[in-house]
């Protein structure tokens, strides 16, 4: 599988509702570990942003879809 196809697959997966729910779940688990004290914010930050970005892009894309076109 070429790099482009793989990137395209992950981009498509992240834009599906299952991908969004999975990303939200992983973010919630990471925040739980920070809350319990098993992990630090500095150590978890890169992973958290990696899983939060697809959610933000998904929500931003949905908002753009709702704007009526002239």
C-alpha positions as CSV (number, residue, x, y, z in Angstrom):
1,X,0.0,0.0,0.0
2,X,1.5,3.3,-1.0
3,X,2.0,6.1,1.4
4,X,-0.7,8.3,-0.3
5,X,-3.3,5.5,-0.1
6,X,-2.5,4.8,3.6
7,X,-2.8,8.6,4.4
8,X,-6.0,8.8,2.4
9,X,-7.4,5.7,4.3
10,X,-6.6,7.2,7.7
11,X,-8.0,10.6,6.7
12,X,-11.2,8.9,5.6
13,X,-11.4,6.8,8.8
14,X,-10.8,9.9,11.0
15,X,-13.7,11.6,9.2
16,X,-16.2,8.8,9.9
17,X,-18.3,8.9,13.1
18,X,-16.6,5.7,14.4
19,X,-13.2,7.4,14.0
20,X,-14.4,10.5,15.8
21,X,-15.9,8.5,18.7
22,X,-12.7,6.5,19.0
23,X,-10.6,9.6,19.0
24,X,-12.8,11.1,21.7
25,X,-12.6,8.0,23.8
26,X,-8.8,7.9,23.6
27,X,-8.7,11.6,24.5
28,X,-10.9,10.9,27.5
29,X,-8.8,8.0,28.6
30,X,-5.6,10.1,28.4
31,X,-7.3,12.9,30.5
32,X,-8.3,10.3,33.0
33,X,-4.7,9.1,33.4
34,X,-3.6,12.7,33.9
35,X,-6.4,13.2,36.5
36,X,-5.4,10.1,38.4
37,X,-1.7,11.1,38.3
38,X,-0.4,8.2,36.3
39,X,0.7,10.6,33.5
40,X,1.9,14.2,33.2
41,X,0.4,16.7,30.8
42,X,3.8,17.3,29.3
43,X,4.3,13.6,28.5
44,X,0.8,13.1,27.1
45,X,0.5,16.4,25.1
46,X,1.8,15.1,21.7
47,X,-0.5,12.1,21.8
48,X,-3.4,14.1,22.9
49,X,-3.1,16.6,20.1
50,X,-2.6,13.8,17.5
51,X,-6.0,12.3,18.5
52,X,-7.8,15.7,19.1
53,X,-6.9,17.2,15.7
54,X,-9.2,14.8,13.7
55,X,-12.1,15.7,16.0
56,X,-11.5,19.4,15.6
57,X,-11.2,19.1,11.8
58,X,-14.4,17.0,11.7
59,X,-16.3,19.6,13.7
60,X,-14.9,22.4,11.6
61,X,-15.8,20.6,8.4
62,X,-19.4,20.1,9.7
63,X,-19.7,23.8,10.5
64,X,-18.6,24.8,7.0
65,X,-21.2,22.4,5.5
66,X,-24.0,24.2,7.4
67,X,-23.2,27.6,5.9
68,X,-25.6,28.2,3.1
69,X,-24.0,28.9,-0.3
70,X,-25.1,32.1,-2.1
